[in-house]
């Protein structure tokens, strides 16, 4: 999973919906990330400022700003 996230970051893609429901395991034991609906391509190393994802999976301080 860490390798997959590292690869996405190297391609300037932020995967913004990391939760147990979106982590899949194949029969061969390889891990896959699913649901790229909230993923975002970041240009020029800018920060993302929008809040997205599942509130039940977020830390309370993130929801409360």
C-alpha positions in Angstrom: 0.0 0.0 0.0 2.8 2.4 0.8 4.5 1.7 -2.5 1.2 2.4 -4.3 0.8 5.7 -2.5 4.4 6.6 -3.1 4.0 5.9 -6.8 0.9 8.1 -7.0 2.7 10.9 -5.2 5.6 10.7 -7.6 3.1 11.3 -10.4 1.6 14.3 -8.6 -1.6 12.5 -7.8 -3.1 12.8 -4.3 -5.3 9.8 -3.3 -7.8 11.4 -0.9 -10.1 8.5 0.0 -7.8 6.1 1.9 -10.0 3.9 4.1 -10.3 0.2 4.7 -13.1 -0.2 2.3 -10.9 1.0 -0.6 -8.0 -1.4 0.1 -8.4 -4.7 -1.8 -6.3 -7.8 -1.7 -6.0 -10.1 -4.7 -5.8 -13.9 -4.5 -2.0 -13.7 -5.0 -1.7 -11.4 -1.9 -1.0 -8.2 -3.7 -2.8 -5.1 -2.4 -4.8 -2.8 -4.6 -6.1 0.7 -4.1 -9.7 1.3 -5.3 -12.0 4.2 -5.9 -10.1 7.1 -7.4 -13.2 9.3 -7.6 -11.7 11.8 -5.1 -8.1 11.6 -6.4 -6.6 14.9 -7.5 -3.7 15.8 -9.9 -1.7 18.6 -8.2 0.0 21.0 -10.5 3.1 23.1 -9.5 3.2 21.5 -6.0 0.2 23.5 -4.9 -1.7 22.4 -1.8 -5.2 21.0 -1.9 -7.6 23.0 0.2 -10.9 21.2 -0.3 -12.3 18.8 2.3 -13.5 15.5 0.9 -13.8 11.9 2.0 -15.9 10.0 4.5 -16.5 12.0 7.7 -16.7 8.8 9.8 -13.1 8.0 8.7 -11.7 11.5 9.4 -10.0 12.8 12.6 -12.3 15.1 14.6 -9.8 18.0 14.4 -10.0 17.8 10.6 -13.8 18.1 10.6 -13.7 20.9 13.1 -11.0 22.7 11.2 
